[in-house]
Amino acid sequence: MTPPTKSDQPPAGTAAKLEAGREVRNLVPIESHAHWEAPSDRPDPVAILEKQAAEREQDLVPIRYGRMLESAFTFYRGGAAIMAWDLSKTPTTDLRVQACGDAHLLNFGIFAAPDRRLVFDLNDFDETLPASFEWDLKRLTASVAIGALDNGFSKSEAGSCVRRAVSTYSTVIAENSQMRFLDAWYARLDIDEVRKLVESSGDPKRMKTLDKTVTKAMSRDNVGALSRFADSTPLGYRIKEEAPVIMRIPVDQYPESAKWINQAFEDYVASMQPDRQMLIRRYKYCDFARKVVGVGSVGTAAFMLLLMGDRFDDPLFIQLKQAQESVLAPYAGASEFANHGQRVVEGQRIMQAASDSFLGWLQGIGPKKRHFYARQLRDMKGSANIAKMGPEQLEGYAGLCGRSLAHAHARSGDAARLSGYIGKGNKLGKALEKFSLAYAEQNALDYAKLLEAEASGRVQVERGV
């Protein structure tokens, strides 16, 4: 048998896919992605938020609005449903991937892989669903532009950050199009590779910031969470109350809640792989509490579960978070999974090269039959402080996010078709620069409408929580 030989030309199959991707430009030209103008039938953005609020914990809705109103950028973070409608009205390709659905700058970060090495990757999948690749990319680049302008950058500086995100995304997609499928599947951004990328920038400030972020992330583990979130009592560890963000559920006073928690735990464990089931069953139940998390997800049901091993320094915090229909579903199609918690977990496993060992899902036994997914609350998680970044730092970070998104898309999408469509140069980057700056203006108008709704009393707002 003749061994395979190296060639500068792509294999026949890859070449055909590259050409197929180029042909998509005839239907959806690259230049068409530059345009954004609000359609005349665009829904009231506040009404979209109010529709979501109707299905959430009512005492938490004012907190959600308060967090969204901190800035135009935080408004954007909470407005995934608003942009989903907008994206559905933009030129859309048939180049589908497992999309994140909410790939803004702060849904990327550092966390520990199961092998305990730190990686940089997407870390929020509440809205994940198969959809066109450019929807994720536009969600990212618009967040780059909005974050940059929020920091006082010029439009030129914001545009440069957007182009970096897209050029890096395009380069990594092109690289993946030439890789063996297994190599593309296993590719991930370990922290050592991130260090090399930051060092190559020649910016000592970026390196110092990375070191601080890594150090902080390594301290944010289960043991660190125990001192942060719990107290030792004669009855064992109990979660500290920080009303209204953290509210204990006194199981001893409400037997029905104990039944719900036990059943929820069993259903969650049943969704896990057998080896993980064996591990988690070694831990014993200690306490349970409601915990408000995030910006856009505030108001959905979210809880923290404290489990303890045989040692006082062996805690395991599990987060249970309600999963609702993806904001993309009305436009990209319904999920194949009946349980939205499973949708989130399966989407995360597809997009991440290294996922949380304790991922699982369940359905509540209450009358609402709510869907949940579960994961570790803290596992060496670290995130960037966008507000403190200068133009060069944000441009570098945008490139890192573009790289990560490309790896995620290459795992489920056809990298060769994507690369063929994107082409060489940064034509797509220039188009998305125009789109993102225009959408930043749209976001500012939507943000102003929520401020007006607060001033008129249409919505109740609780700030600083």
ROLONU-981564 format. One record per residue (C-alpha): x negated, y negated, z; residue in one letter. Coordinates in steps of 0.2 Angstrom, whole numbers, padded with zeros to 4 digits, always signed. Each point is the difference from the previous one (the first is absolute). Layout:
<nodes>
XYZa;...
</nodes>
This chain:
<nodes>
+0000+0000+0000m;-0007-0017-0005t;-0001-0012+0015p;+0008-0017-0002p;-0011-0014-0005t;+0000-0018+0004k;+0007-0013-0013s;+0002-0018-0001d;+0017+0003-0008q;+0015+0004+0011p;+0007+0017-0002p;+0014+0002-0013a;+0014+0001+0013g;-0007-0016+0008t;-0002-0009-0016a;+0018+0004-0005a;+0006-0007+0017k;-0010-0016-0002l;+0008-0003-0017e;+0017+0004+0007a;-0003-0013+0013g;-0005-0013-0013r;+0016+0004-0009e;+0010-0006+0015v;-0006-0017-0003r;+0011-0001-0016n;+0015+0002+0012l;-0006-0010+0015v;-0015-0012-0006p;-0012-0004+0014i;+0003-0019-0003e;+0019+0003+0005s;-0006+0003+0018h;-0005-0018+0002a;+0018-0007+0000h;+0011-0003+0015w;+0015-0010+0000e;+0015+0003+0012a;+0015+0007-0010p;+0016-0010+0001s;+0008+0015+0009d;-0013+0002+0013r;+0007+0004+0017p;-0001-0012+0015d;-0016+0006+0009p;+0008-0003+0017v;+0015+0011-0005a;-0012+0014-0004i;-0008-0001+0017l;+0017-0002+0009e;+0006+0016-0009k;-0015+0009+0007q;+0003-0007+0017a;+0018+0007+0000a;-0007+0017+0001e;-0013-0004+0014r;-0001-0001+0019e;+0009-0017+0002q;-0010-0006+0015d;-0016+0002-0010l;+0006-0009-0016v;-0005-0018+0007p;-0017+0007+0004i;-0002+0005-0018r;+0005-0017-0007y;-0012-0008+0013g;-0015+0010-0006r;+0005-0003-0018m;+0000-0019+0003l;-0017-0001+0007e;-0007-0004-0018s;+0004+0002-0018a;-0011+0015+0000f;+0009+0009+0015t;+0016-0004-0009f;-0007+0009-0015y;-0005+0015+0011r;+0018+0002+0005g;+0008-0003-0017g;-0003+0016-0009a;+0018+0002-0004a;+0000-0017-0008i;-0014+0003-0011m;+0006+0018-0005a;+0015-0009-0008w;-0012-0012-0009d;-0011+0013-0006l;+0014+0010-0008s;+0003-0015-0011k;-0018-0001-0006t;-0008+0009-0015p;-0002+0018+0006t;-0010+0014-0007t;+0004+0019+0001d;-0017+0003+0008l;+0006+0006+0016r;-0009+0005+0016v;+0004+0004+0018q;+0002-0019+0004a;-0003-0007+0018c;+0015-0012-0003g;-0008-0013+0012d;-0018-0001-0005a;-0004-0017+0008h;-0017-0005+0007l;+0004+0005+0018l;+0007+0017-0004n;-0019+0005-0003f;-0012+0004+0014g;-0012+0011+0009i;+0005+0016+0009f;-0007+0017+0005a;+0001+0014-0012a;+0003+0018+0007p;-0019+0003-0001d;-0001-0016+0011r;-0009-0010-0013r;+0006-0018-0002l;+0008-0003-0017v;+0008-0015-0008f;+0017+0003-0009d;+0018-0004-0001l;+0008+0002+0017n;+0019-0004-0002d;+0012+0011-0011f;+0017-0005+0006d;+0005-0005-0018e;-0009+0014-0009t;+0008+0007-0016l;-0005+0005-0018p;+0000-0017-0010a;-0009-0009-0013s;-0018-0004+0005f;+0000-0018-0003e;+0014-0003+0013w;-0013+0005+0013d;-0013-0010-0008l;+0011-0016-0001k;+0005+0002+0018r;-0019+0000+0005l;-0005-0014-0011t;+0014-0011+0005a;-0005+0003+0018s;-0017-0005-0004v;+0005-0016-0008a;+0012-0004+0014i;-0013+0004+0013g;-0013-0011-0009a;+0012-0015-0001l;+0005+0002+0018d;-0018-0001+0005n;-0001-0017-0010g;-0010+0007-0015f;+0002-0009-0017s;+0010+0009-0013k;-0016+0003-0009s;-0007+0009+0015e;+0016+0010+0002a;+0000+0005-0018g;-0018+0006+0002s;+0005+0011+0014c;+0014+0007-0010v;-0011+0004-0015r;-0012+0009+0011r;+0013+0011+0007a;+0006+0005-0018v;-0018+0002-0007s;-0005+0011+0014t;+0017+0010-0002y;-0003+0002-0019s;-0018+0005+0002t;+0004+0014+0013v;+0014+0006-0011i;-0011+0001-0015a;-0013+0010+0011e;+0013+0012+0005n;+0006+0002-0018s;-0017+0008-0003q;-0001+0011+0016m;+0005+0018+0003r;+0017+0000+0008f;-0007+0008+0016l;-0013-0014+0001d;+0013-0013-0002a;+0012+0008+0013w;-0014+0001+0013y;-0007-0018-0003a;+0002-0011+0015r;-0007-0016+0007l;-0010+0005+0015d;-0006-0014+0011i;-0018+0003-0006d;+0005-0003-0017e;+0009-0016+0006v;-0016-0005+0008r;-0010+0002-0016k;+0013-0011-0009l;-0001-0013+0013v;-0019+0000+0000e;-0001-0002-0019s;+0010-0016+0002s;-0015-0008+0009g;+0012-0008+0012d;-0006+0002+0018p;+0016-0007+0007k;+0010+0013-0009r;-0011+0014+0007m;+0001-0008+0018k;+0019+0000-0002t;+0000+0018-0006l;-0010+0006+0015d;+0012-0009+0012k;+0015+0008-0008t;-0008+0017+0000v;-0005-0001+0019t;+0018-0006+0004k;+0007+0014-0010a;-0010+0013+0009m;+0006-0006+0017s;+0018+0002-0006r;+0003+0018+0003d;+0011+0010+0011n;-0010-0002+0016v;-0001-0019-0003g;+0019+0000-0003a;+0002+0009+0017l;-0007-0015+0010s;+0009-0013-0012r;+0017+0008+0000f;+0002+0011+0016a;-0002+0000+0019d;-0004+0014+0011s;+0014+0004+0013t;+0003+0013+0013p;+0011+0008-0013l;-0013+0000-0014g;-0004-0013-0013y;+0015-0012-0005r;+0000-0012-0014i;-0001-0019+0005k;+0015-0010-0004e;-0003-0016-0010e;+0018-0006-0004a;+0006-0002-0013p;-0014+0008-0010v;-0002+0016+0011i;+0015+0007+0009m;-0001+0016+0010r;+0014+0012-0002i;+0003+0007+0018p;+0003+0018-0005v;+0003+0005+0019d;+0015-0011+0000q;+0008+0005-0016y;+0000+0019-0003p;+0007-0003-0018e;-0016-0009-0005s;-0011+0014+0007a;+0010+0012-0011k;-0002-0011-0015w;-0019-0002+0003i;-0003+0018+0002n;+0010+0004-0016q;-0009-0013-0009a;-0017+0006+0005f;+0004+0018-0005e;+0007-0006-0017d;-0016-0010-0003y;-0011+0014+0005v;+0009+0012-0012a;-0004-0012-0014s;-0019+0001+0003m;-0013+0013-0007q;-0001+0016+0012p;-0018-0005+0006d;+0006-0017+0005r;+0015+0007+0009q;-0011+0011+0010m;-0011-0015+0005l;+0014-0012+0004i;+0009+0013+0011r;-0015+0000+0012r;+0005-0018+0005y;+0014-0003+0013k;+0013-0013-0001y;-0003-0016+0011c;+0011-0015-0005d;+0009-0008-0014f;+0004-0018-0005a;+0007-0011-0013r;-0014-0010-0009k;+0002-0015-0012v;-0013+0001-0014v;-0005-0009-0016g;+0009-0014-0008v;+0012+0006-0014g;+0004+0016+0010s;+0005-0009+0016v;+0018+0005+0004g;-0002+0018-0006t;+0000+0013+0014a;-0018+0003+0006a;-0006+0009+0015f;-0016+0005+0008m;-0002+0017+0008l;-0014+0004+0013l;-0007+0017+0002l;-0014+0006+0011m;-0012+0014+0000g;-0007+0009+0015d;-0012-0014+0003r;+0003-0018+0005f;-0010-0006-0015d;+0010+0010-0013d;+0015-0010-0005p;+0009+0001-0017l;+0011-0014-0005f;+0013+0004-0014i;+0009-0014-0009q;+0018+0005-0006l;+0006-0013-0013k;+0016-0001-0009q;+0000+0003-0019a;+0013-0007-0011q;+0002+0000-0018e;-0014-0008-0010s;+0002-0017-0006v;-0005+0006-0017l;+0013+0014-0001a;+0014-0011-0008p;-0012-0004-0014y;-0012+0015-0001a;+0012+0014+0004g;+0005+0009+0015a;-0013+0011+0010s;+0000+0018-0003e;+0000+0003+0019f;+0016-0001+0010a;-0009-0005+0016n;-0008-0017-0002h;-0013+0004+0013g;-0006+0015-0011q;+0000-0012-0015r;-0012-0011+0010v;-0011+0014+0006v;-0001+0009-0017e;-0004-0017-0009g;-0014-0004+0013q;-0008+0017-0003r;+0000-0002-0018i;-0007-0018+0000m;-0013+0003+0014q;-0016+0010-0002a;+0001+0003+0019a;+0016-0001+0010s;+0005+0000+0018d;-0001+0018+0007s;+0016-0003+0010f;+0012-0006-0014l;+0017+0007+0000g;+0018-0004-0001w;+0017+0003+0008l;+0019-0005+0000q;+0008-0007+0015g;+0014+0009+0008i;+0010-0015+0005g;+0015-0006-0010p;-0010-0010-0012k;-0011+0015-0005k;-0015-0012-0003r;-0015+0006-0009h;-0017-0002+0008f;-0018+0004-0004y;-0014+0002+0014a;-0019-0003+0000r;-0013-0005+0013q;+0003-0017+0007l;-0019-0004+0001r;-0013+0010-0009d;-0015-0013-0001m;+0010-0012-0010k;-0007-0016-0006g;+0007-0014-0011s;-0007-0016-0008a;+0003-0017+0007n;+0006-0008-0017i;+0003-0017+0008a;-0018-0002+0005k;-0008+0004-0017m;-0008-0012-0011g;+0001+0001-0019p;-0015+0011-0003e;+0006+0012+0015q;+0018+0001-0007l;-0006+0003-0017e;-0011+0015+0006g;+0014+0007+0010y;+0012-0001-0014a;-0012+0010-0011g;-0001+0013+0014l;+0019+0001+0000c;+0001+0002-0018g;-0013+0014+0000r;+0010+0009+0014s;+0016-0002-0010l;-0008+0007-0016a;-0006+0015+0009h;+0018+0003+0007a;+0008-0002-0017h;-0013+0011-0009a;+0006+0014+0012r;+0017+0001-0007s;+0000-0010-0016g;-0009+0004-0017d;-0016-0011+0002a;-0004+0002-0018a;+0017-0007-0006r;-0002-0014+0013l;-0017-0004-0006s;+0005+0000-0018g;+0014-0012+0004y;-0011-0012+0010i;-0014+0000-0012g;-0017-0008+0002k;-0004-0017+0006g;+0012-0008+0012n;+0015-0005-0010k;+0012+0008+0012l;-0009-0010+0014g;+0003-0016-0009k;+0018+0004-0003a;+0003+0005+0019l;-0009-0016+0005e;+0014-0010-0009k;+0013+0011+0007f;-0006+0000+0018s;-0002-0019+0001l;+0017-0002-0007a;+0007+0012+0012y;-0009-0009+0014a;+0011-0015-0004e;+0016+0011+0000q;-0005+0007+0017n;-0002-0017+0007a;+0017-0005-0006l;+0007+0016+0008d;-0009-0004+0016y;+0008-0017+0000a;+0017+0007-0002k;-0003+0011+0016l;-0005-0015+0009l;+0015-0009-0006e;+0011+0015+0006a;-0008-0002+0017e;+0003-0019+0001a;+0018+0002-0005s;+0003+0014+0013g;+0004+0013-0014r;-0013+0012+0008v;-0006+0001+0017q;-0019-0001+0003v;-0011+0005+0014e;-0018-0005-0002r;-0016+0005+0009g;+0005+0018+0003v;
</nodes>
